């Protein structure tokens, strides 16, 4: 309304200067009332969006206009490529996009009253007419489905110890209390309950990872990303068989040559892309290297740490004609984790009674993870209303986890005399002991997938279907044990019925056994057939718009393992539905109800019990989801756009496969002996808090409990009650070249404070709350948003973007713990849980360049 009245306001000011206000006061009042009546009765539709160049960078100064019977209406895109223009009601106009450096483009548009539509375009380097578009919808598909979309540019610039797609997922939808890990939990689920797709291909992660610092790199190369979609629950049948969430990633299709380089104290990446002369071939190739020494050396344990995390990834596309695309996605990665600890001292207790743990280490850990992945996808447009996809993929991982580490500890009082030469050291030992950990774990897994998908557009109806075959062949050798010696005698495991051991007061006559251990050699094969079909429709309900989706998934699988009886053939059927309505209100508000039955047939990790044995008849875990959402888009008086999404959810779970969680290692009991529930509320607000930037605020409350063998409900390992997350972007007003990015997370403590072997019904303990802030400052020499342009002979003209930044991880130096180390005091018979802290404050420089 105020934008329409702006010309009248200008006239009002001019007339006042000319001292003619009194003569037209009545006329102005009448005009004001007439315009207001028209505005409130029927708003003009608005088309807006972002204009990008061939390298997906925003274009400033594009002249967007159309000629109408009422004259020419125009606007200009800003530094972020954003434009917004009003369109006549129910009248076809030709909208032109004009810029001296790009081809003149046009778009035929017809829109209805009160509509808004987001139209993003890539402008090329003549004249290009875009296809006719009739826009009679007010929301896009992702909003209707409850999909969260995140800008790849935001993902690339967010600071964090483990940067990437998963870093922002932890803020907007997931939970994690470990900055060294790319894993995240969503609404009470664990790390194994999240689906990840890249280019319609399901992605797997290594099996033997037990700590975040072993991970190195996630599969997704953020420099290659075009689009990121995320759903935290209630997703459609077209997505696979997991209980918690879906992350769907699309890689970029290059339209010109380009290169992107990033380098920091933690590693670097180089990405190159290009197209053939006939435009039928395009490819993007990225290589990454990462070294977490800077982060790990900030921990309390002094180590000789030699990690090597590297991968090469490529996406090649071939278009024989306009209807057919053939794509290849390949990845080769090799992670080597060599860890040799020397010494650790952790002070804890109270001011009056300070206690310290000193540990002297001997031995080392050598882990290697090699992954080879390839996928071939063919997309063919059979007709205007039928598209067919055929997808095949192979995933092969070879993993080795070998360690022998002896830890000798002293637990005692701390010298608090500041003038003492031994200040901070253990003055009097309450307990001494040692612990020997041994492991020789090797795994080789081969997973093959073949899939066909069909998409049909039938006027207002959309039908989608797919069938898939999966073959899993896994060879696994597990040999690990732990021996604990305290005050000169071996401690027996708490879960084995052995004679009482009260040495040195009485001699022990029972057998000597490890405190904990597992030994197994497994050869396991799984054959799976799965499929889905779903229907979607958009319709009118009075003046309101509604969207409906209904679908069903099914999966059949059978497990065989050498030395075990073949498992039964099992089948699960998963019906799901969504209903969305946008009332005919002035407010841009949408309501959504979604849910259904979600099954998770067991993967290999869920088949293997804690002693290493295989249960070939583990049932699929089942969850019934109900999600009620409200999506409210609004603008401030200054024209800033915001979106507030609120989601209340409830899950009831049966046939739950309970587990223990230590760092990121999950060990299942493999017996489906529990039921559980989860409920909570998630709220997200994103928009332009600062003009030209996108920021996110999130809040979540959740409670999840499980009942094991009817013993009563207790907290699950992922029971994270409260979560706050902020991703804030800003720049210095007088020096816009200086950018700032803040990543702030607060999570309440997880129930991970007790030993993994303890009975959770007897001993419940939580870790402390997780608080962390990462901040990045960047000076942009040239790139989007930089007003100064350089001549062709200037060295900076070579770059489309060049920036140098400083990153500060854990800005406030919070001490966050991921697990506890448990030691015993033979004199007081107490056990002490000493926190294993994560990273402290770390500084790093980062260079980013794009040509």
Secondary structure as UniProt FT lines:
FT   HELIX           2..17
FT   TURN            18..19
FT   HELIX           21..41
FT   STRAND          45..52
FT   TURN            54..55
FT   STRAND          63..68
FT   TURN            69..70
FT   STRAND          71..76
FT   TURN            79..80
FT   STRAND          82..87
FT   STRAND          93..98
FT   TURN            100..101
FT   STRAND          104..111
FT   TURN            113..114
FT   STRAND          116..118
FT   STRAND          121..122
FT   STRAND          127..129
FT   STRAND          133..135
FT   HELIX           141..145
FT   STRAND          148..150
FT   HELIX           152..157
FT   TURN            161..162
FT   HELIX           165..172
FT   TURN            179..180
FT   TURN            187..188
FT   HELIX           191..193
FT   STRAND          194..198
FT   TURN            199..200
FT   STRAND          201..202
FT   HELIX           212..214
FT   HELIX           222..224
FT   STRAND          225..231
FT   TURN            237..238
FT   STRAND          245..251
FT   STRAND          258..264
FT   TURN            265..266
FT   STRAND          267..275
FT   TURN            277..278
FT   STRAND          281..290
FT   HELIX           293..296
FT   TURN            297..298
FT   STRAND          302..321
FT   TURN            322..323
FT   STRAND          324..349
FT   TURN            352..353
FT   STRAND          354..383
FT   TURN            384..385
FT   STRAND          386..414
FT   TURN            418..419
FT   TURN            421..424
FT   STRAND          426..458
FT   TURN            459..460
FT   STRAND          461..486
FT   TURN            487..488
FT   STRAND          489..490
FT   TURN            494..495
FT   TURN            503..505
FT   STRAND          516..541
FT   TURN            542..543
FT   STRAND          544..561
FT   TURN            562..563
FT   STRAND          570..582
FT   STRAND          588..600
FT   HELIX           604..607
FT   TURN            610..611
FT   TURN            616..617
FT   STRAND          621..635
FT   TURN            637..638
FT   STRAND          641..656
FT   STRAND          659..662
FT   TURN            663..664
FT   STRAND          665..668
FT   STRAND          674..687
FT   TURN            691..692
FT   STRAND          695..708
FT   TURN            709..710
FT   STRAND          713..715
FT   TURN            717..718
FT   STRAND          722..732
FT   TURN            733..734
FT   STRAND          735..747
FT   TURN            756..757
FT   TURN            760..762
FT   STRAND          770..782
FT   TURN            784..785
FT   TURN            792..793
FT   HELIX           795..798
FT   STRAND          801..809
FT   TURN            811..812
FT   STRAND          817..825
FT   TURN            826..829
FT   STRAND          830..837
FT   STRAND          842..850
//
